[in-house]
Amino acid sequence: MNTVLSYPDRGTGGDARWRGNQASLPEIYESIKTHARVIKAQAAGIDWQAIVRRVLQESCTQVKRGVWALPQYV
């Protein structure tokens, strides 16, 4: 189950994780590490961080090295 932040929680000011709908790789890893698919991948010895990086490359826009954003917010 994906977590969707409500409007006040994803503003561009407060929480550093969601500044302008951008996040660094460590912030992304931290926010999804308790997701069921990540836990299952870890148990199976799968490099889930490599999968995350591949999905980011395929579906998001790189703002700068190690920082990603959804395409509609760049």
C-alpha positions as CSV (number, residue, x, y, z in Angstrom):
1,M,0.0,0.0,0.0
2,N,1.5,3.3,-1.0
3,T,1.4,6.3,1.3
4,V,-0.2,9.4,-0.1
5,L,0.5,12.6,1.8
6,S,-2.4,15.1,2.2
7,Y,-1.9,18.6,0.8
8,P,-0.7,20.2,4.1
9,D,1.9,17.4,4.7
10,R,3.5,17.8,1.3
11,G,4.0,21.5,1.1
12,T,7.2,23.0,-0.2
13,G,8.2,24.4,3.2
14,G,8.1,22.3,6.3
15,D,9.2,18.7,6.0
16,A,12.5,18.3,4.1
17,R,11.4,15.0,2.6
18,W,8.8,16.7,0.5
19,R,10.3,20.0,-0.5
20,G,8.6,20.8,-3.8
21,N,7.7,17.1,-4.3
22,Q,11.3,16.2,-4.6
23,A,13.3,13.8,-2.5
24,S,16.8,12.4,-2.3
25,L,17.5,8.7,-2.6
26,P,18.1,8.2,1.2
27,E,14.8,10.0,1.9
28,I,13.0,7.8,-0.6
29,Y,14.6,4.7,0.8
30,E,13.7,5.8,4.4
31,S,10.1,6.5,3.5
32,I,9.4,3.1,1.7
33,K,11.5,0.7,3.8
34,T,8.5,-0.5,5.8
35,H,6.5,-1.2,2.6
36,A,5.5,-4.9,2.3
37,R,7.1,-5.4,-1.1
38,V,10.4,-4.0,0.3
39,I,10.3,-6.3,3.3
40,K,9.5,-9.3,1.1
41,A,12.4,-8.4,-1.3
42,Q,14.8,-8.1,1.7
43,A,13.8,-11.5,3.0
44,A,14.5,-13.0,-0.5
45,G,17.9,-11.3,-0.7
46,I,16.8,-9.0,-3.6
47,D,18.5,-5.6,-4.0
48,W,15.4,-3.5,-3.6
49,Q,17.3,-0.2,-3.7
50,A,18.5,-1.1,-7.2
51,I,14.8,-1.7,-8.2
52,V,13.9,1.7,-6.7
53,R,16.6,3.4,-8.7
54,R,15.5,1.8,-11.9
55,V,11.9,2.8,-11.4
56,L,13.0,6.4,-10.6
57,Q,15.0,6.5,-13.8
58,E,12.1,5.2,-15.8
59,S,9.3,7.3,-14.4
60,C,10.7,10.4,-12.6
61,T,12.8,13.3,-13.4
62,Q,16.3,13.7,-11.9
63,V,16.6,17.2,-10.5
64,K,20.2,16.9,-9.6
65,R,22.5,14.0,-8.6
66,G,20.6,11.8,-6.1
67,V,17.4,14.0,-6.1
68,W,14.3,13.0,-7.9
69,A,10.9,14.6,-8.6
70,L,7.6,13.5,-10.2
71,P,7.7,14.8,-13.8
72,Q,4.7,17.1,-13.4
73,Y,6.4,19.0,-10.5
74,V,9.7,19.9,-12.3
